[in-house]
Amino acid sequence: MYYFAYASNLNKKQMRERCPDNKPLFIATLPNYKLVFAGWSRQWRGGVASIKPFRGQRVRGAIYEISEQCLRRLDKYEGCPGHYNQLKVTVFDETSEPIEAVTYIKAGQLEETQPSKEYLAVIQQGYRDWRLF
């Protein structure tokens, strides 16, 4: 199955730790959503990333091929269900081909908050890993 990562799971080192059998495939774009930071994470000491429907915006990320076992592990890391919920999305690869994938979206109210520098550093490394800058 395909998993669309858009935040800290873009970081290939983190994904190897969470899902050793993942296969990083390609960059993808989720249209009509925007990236936000919301809520509060004790682990990260700040807001955490989520996506929010927003016409005309887009979220850049990447597709990993993952197993059912990996998805269950990601559920645990993401606090799903509860903190995050799975969401089926259609993303587009660099040739505009549509791809069905699963991703995570923060549950509950999305009051925007500031992420910690440490959390942003993990995400930024993921952007470098995928050359998304």
ZIVEN-V733656 format. One record per backbone hydrogen bond with DSSP energy under -0.5 kcal/mol. CO is the residue of the C=O (numbers start at 1). NH is the residue of the N-H. E is the energy in kcal/mol with one decimal. If there is no record, write none. Layout:
co:CO nh:NH e:E
co:CO nh:NH e:E
This chain:
co:1 nh:66 e:-2.7
co:2 nh:102 e:-2.3
co:3 nh:5 e:-0.7
co:3 nh:64 e:-2.5
co:5 nh:62 e:-2.4
co:7 nh:10 e:-2.0
co:8 nh:11 e:-1.4
co:10 nh:12 e:-0.6
co:11 nh:15 e:-2.3
co:12 nh:16 e:-2.2
co:13 nh:17 e:-1.9
co:14 nh:18 e:-2.3
co:15 nh:19 e:-3.4
co:19 nh:22 e:-2.1
co:22 nh:24 e:-0.5
co:23 nh:65 e:-2.8
co:26 nh:63 e:-3.2
co:28 nh:61 e:-2.7
co:29 nh:31 e:-0.7
co:29 nh:92 e:-2.3
co:30 nh:33 e:-0.6
co:30 nh:59 e:-2.4
co:32 nh:54 e:-2.2
co:34 nh:52 e:-2.0
co:36 nh:50 e:-2.4
co:37 nh:113 e:-2.2
co:38 nh:48 e:-2.6
co:40 nh:42 e:-0.5
co:41 nh:45 e:-1.9
co:41 nh:46 e:-1.1
co:46 nh:41 e:-2.4
co:48 nh:38 e:-2.9
co:50 nh:36 e:-2.7
co:52 nh:34 e:-2.3
co:54 nh:57 e:-1.9
co:57 nh:32 e:-2.4
co:58 nh:60 e:-0.5
co:59 nh:30 e:-2.9
co:61 nh:28 e:-2.3
co:62 nh:5 e:-2.9
co:63 nh:25 e:-2.8
co:63 nh:26 e:-1.0
co:64 nh:3 e:-2.9
co:64 nh:66 e:-0.6
co:65 nh:23 e:-2.2
co:67 nh:71 e:-2.2
co:68 nh:72 e:-2.2
co:69 nh:73 e:-1.9
co:70 nh:74 e:-2.9
co:71 nh:75 e:-2.6
co:72 nh:76 e:-1.7
co:73 nh:77 e:-2.2
co:74 nh:78 e:-2.9
co:75 nh:79 e:-0.7
co:75 nh:80 e:-3.0
co:76 nh:79 e:-0.8
co:79 nh:83 e:-2.3
co:79 nh:84 e:-1.2
co:83 nh:107 e:-2.9
co:85 nh:105 e:-2.4
co:87 nh:103 e:-2.4
co:89 nh:91 e:-0.6
co:89 nh:101 e:-2.6
co:91 nh:99 e:-3.0
co:92 nh:29 e:-2.1
co:93 nh:96 e:-2.0
co:97 nh:93 e:-2.1
co:99 nh:91 e:-2.7
co:101 nh:89 e:-2.9
co:102 nh:4 e:-2.5
co:103 nh:87 e:-2.5
co:105 nh:85 e:-2.7
co:109 nh:111 e:-0.5
co:110 nh:112 e:-0.5
co:111 nh:39 e:-1.5
co:114 nh:47 e:-3.1
co:116 nh:120 e:-2.3
co:117 nh:121 e:-2.1
co:118 nh:122 e:-1.7
co:119 nh:123 e:-2.1
co:120 nh:124 e:-3.1
co:121 nh:125 e:-2.0
co:122 nh:126 e:-1.7
co:123 nh:127 e:-2.2
co:124 nh:128 e:-2.2
co:125 nh:129 e:-3.0
co:126 nh:130 e:-1.9
co:127 nh:131 e:-0.5
co:127 nh:132 e:-3.0
co:128 nh:131 e:-0.8
